[in-house]
Amino acid sequence: MSTELVELGDVPASWTRRHLLGLEDLSADEITLILDKAQAFRDAMGRGRKKIPLLDGLSCVNLFFENSTRTRTSFGLAARRLGADLVDFSVSTSSLSKGETVIDTAKNIEAMGIDTVIVRHRTPGTPHLLAQNLSCSIINAGDGPHEHPTQGLLDILTIRQRLGGIDGLTVALVGDIAHSRTARSNIWGLKKLGAHVIVCGPSTLVSPRWEEVGVEYSYSLDDILPRVDVLNLLRIQFERQCSRPFPSVREYAHLYAMNRERLARTKEDLLVLAPGPINRGVEVTPDVADGPHSAILEQVTNGLAVRMAILCLTAARQ
Amino acid sequence: MSSILIKNGRVIDPSQQVDRVADLLIEDGKIVGFDIDQKDHDTIIDASGKIVSPGLVDMHVHLREPGSEEDETVRTGTSAALAGGFTSVACMPNTNPPIDTQGSVEFIHGQAARANNCNVFVVAAISQGREGKELAEIGQLVEAGAVAFSDDGSPVSDHGLMRRALQYCLMFDKTVLSHAEVLELTGGGVMHAGVTAMLLGLGGIPPAAEDVMTARDIALAEATGGRLHMMHVSTGGSVDAVRRAKQRGVRVTAEVTPHHFSLIDESLRSFDSNFKMNPPLRGQGHVTGCIDGLIDGTIDIIASDHAPHAKEKKMQELDRAPFGIVGLETSLALVITKLIEPGHLDWSGALEKMTINPARVLGIDRGTLEIGAAADVTIIDPDVIWRVDPSEFRSRSTNTPFTGHRLKGRADTVIVGGVVKFSRS
């Protein structure tokens, strides 16, 4: 194997985890280790390396109980770039509609020799339930509003690339904080690495109790804009809210959409992030989304690199 | 003429304000008295170092029969009750079909008799089919032997029906046992609506869901003069509402479960469904409120809300797992470990809430060692330290949050109607 491959495949002894369930339980060192590994993969891909066959023979499954195109595709590409085999488990055609439990479904899959299960489910704690009942590696691709660790990591990696580091930055997460797993994972990762985090949105979706864990809250985007280094514009989770916590999309956009007027009142090197898919015109206007402050597409590329890193790191500890 | 002499035990009978070392004599299924001078006994039990109590009464138990025998049956549930030190349980009507007819009450009595373990008293449904619309045939249910009425599992959401229930049960001198919950406020929540729920991204059940309904129930009890009992009180606000209502003379009593004075909502960080119940585990402030209520007498009764669920039901995603945990086999030890040991209650104060108080709410002749009373006696080892191992439970289900906990004290010998039904030695 080439030196490059050896280096990419090296997993430091300090990494001990075979699951990735969330960022809340990771230390700053562990998060940095993942970011460094992801950056290495990113650099390799930048040098034109398409295939990095470190996981030849590893069997993965995308166990997605919730709709997703981009995360599913991203994990799928990550696995295949590494030479692993990946199958997609499609919920609608599965035995779940015949009454099989989540655990039985997963155990059946495990019995087929699967090494790594990438799971997305609407209920917090489902990846944890699987981790307790299976011996595969479990990677959380989003468990309800609880965590989406690879999303948090790719957001943080993007910030690190663009702004040089995380420590001392002021990062604002804007939108439906209450129902956002992206928000929670970002909060844990950013705080561990020394950022000041602000959650911003309507008072029906942002709780003052975030202060109890050291996160600032604000109901006014305009108030906080001048001192923010990074804006992460969360998508309004229409499908996760029970009854509308704000009167209309128009009202939401009026109060919280990132547009050119608002951009004029921010720091010069403000970084704008958004986990996809964006509702153009709702959370962010097209000129901001496609403008120089936006790193939305880099996030996607970084997502691939982060997921490759996670697959390698967790596989090394199976 | 079968007699049992229980010697040298510390007899604590809150109903008679007795707490002293004495010999207790039982004959023909009845209590004869303390320190009776008599020579011949069929059985002698040496209770040195033990506490001799009136048989414990758990007035909130789900036996799951008919309909959910995979969770529990009358036989397995009453067996679990004996192991927990209980000589009487009151079972809830949220079975399938529900207990809302004379036939179903008689069925439970028959199953209990066949099981031949502890006494089973039936709580029948308030409403027909437990649907919360029309009153069940309460008079006939009373005749069949129902001791109280509840739609437990569900609240009585229709205020008019709750008022009618309180008024109607009044003429039979029966108590309405209320499950206080505003369903629109619970709204799909799975745990207490506190910081932990916020951090975990789990739907929260706010205290208001309970407090609003508690206030409604108390107002209706006050207006009608009916007998009201608040089941599984879990919030400081509800404890306070009951306290003030009692001061005003409202005929209300209240119970707290052992898990609500032992555990807090942070336990759910493990996402373990064995910590999921309704009402949910709350924050420390509410736990303190419940303990304060136990201390000052606002909370009259400790009851387990024993809610067995077969293993596969609890081993699901957190929002699909049913609410509820078993409790019969850990209740007494939790009372001792979490209330008596830390000095919140003394033995008499604690046992009162597990004997005469629940007996009075249910209107049954139990919970006392008075002369002539039924010889239901629980002999407790107050000092034994033991580890909770659900595989040793007699309950068919093992859904407990206390696995591995070291607890102090448990029942040693349980006598029902003058017959030793359980003995640990």
Boltz contact constraints between the chains, C-beta under 6 A:
constraints:
  - contact:
      token1: [A, 101]
      token2: [B, 316]
      max_distance: 6.0
  - contact:
      token1: [A, 102]
      token2: [B, 317]
      max_distance: 6.0
  - contact:
      token1: [A, 103]
      token2: [B, 315]
      max_distance: 6.0
  - contact:
      token1: [A, 123]
      token2: [B, 317]
      max_distance: 6.0
  - contact:
      token1: [A, 123]
      token2: [B, 318]
      max_distance: 6.0
  - contact:
      token1: [A, 123]
      token2: [B, 319]
      max_distance: 6.0
  - contact:
      token1: [A, 124]
      token2: [B, 200]
      max_distance: 6.0
  - contact:
      token1: [A, 124]
      token2: [B, 201]
      max_distance: 6.0
  - contact:
      token1: [A, 124]
      token2: [B, 202]
      max_distance: 6.0
  - contact:
      token1: [A, 125]
      token2: [B, 271]
      max_distance: 6.0
  - contact:
      token1: [A, 125]
      token2: [B, 318]
      max_distance: 6.0
  - contact:
      token1: [A, 126]
      token2: [B, 317]
      max_distance: 6.0
  - contact:
      token1: [A, 128]
      token2: [B, 271]
      max_distance: 6.0
  - contact:
      token1: [A, 144]
      token2: [B, 201]
      max_distance: 6.0
  - contact:
      token1: [A, 145]
      token2: [B, 201]
      max_distance: 6.0
  - contact:
      token1: [A, 146]
      token2: [B, 200]
      max_distance: 6.0
  - contact:
      token1: [A, 146]
      token2: [B, 201]
      max_distance: 6.0
  - contact:
      token1: [A, 207]
      token2: [B, 198]
      max_distance: 6.0
  - contact:
      token1: [A, 209]
      token2: [B, 195]
      max_distance: 6.0
  - contact:
      token1: [A, 209]
      token2: [B, 198]
      max_distance: 6.0
  - contact:
      token1: [A, 212]
      token2: [B, 195]
      max_distance: 6.0
